């Protein structure tokens, strides 16, 4: 049974949310690899995110980077990319740990990937106004067009997990789920569509198809919810 502070979904309900993308026909699932580097990244992410929560469902934040890494492991066994997935939100969301710390602990390749998928914001002074949200997303999209394959893979897995979490949120909370975000539902879907278009043009990997299928499902469900 899965539990969250805002409500409980049965395993059957969770299967309906996850299975359309977790077992796509074009994918052969492989287990997530476990190496000393990934173990170190997992421990670091868990420690640095320990006081943070995910929006809407009050889940421990570590649920997100672990979910992203697990999704990504279906498409790559590169431990540097999976470690970067575990650490992908650290630089933009954790004020006590900076780029030099990550460089010391994980080296330049992982730092480069994490920086590429990080928004340009100061975690010590968050500005979550709608105008700032749109500006940050536009900057993210501009940079994404020039990112490495590793960063594009992390980006795709990140968006897949975010959309799965969004589906879970509105299954439990209905339209109230959208009130937890710092922008309109329309702008949020615009951002996901824009990311998908960039990935289609710059990343040749079936993870893009998974994101495309999931986003189409979410758009239909959101439209039905808002009627």
Secondary structure, DSSP 8 states (H G I E B T S, - for coil): -EEETTEEE-HHHHHHHHHHHHT-TT---------HHHHHHHHHHHHHTTT-B-TTT--BTHHHHHHHHHHHTTT---HHHHHHHHTTTHHHH-TT--HHHHHHHH-HHHHHHHHHTS-S--TTS----HHHHHHHHHHHHHHHTT--HHHHHHHHHHHHHHHHHHHHHHHHHGGGGGGGSSS-HHHHHHHHHHHHHHHHHH--STHHHHHHHHHHHHHHHHHHHT-
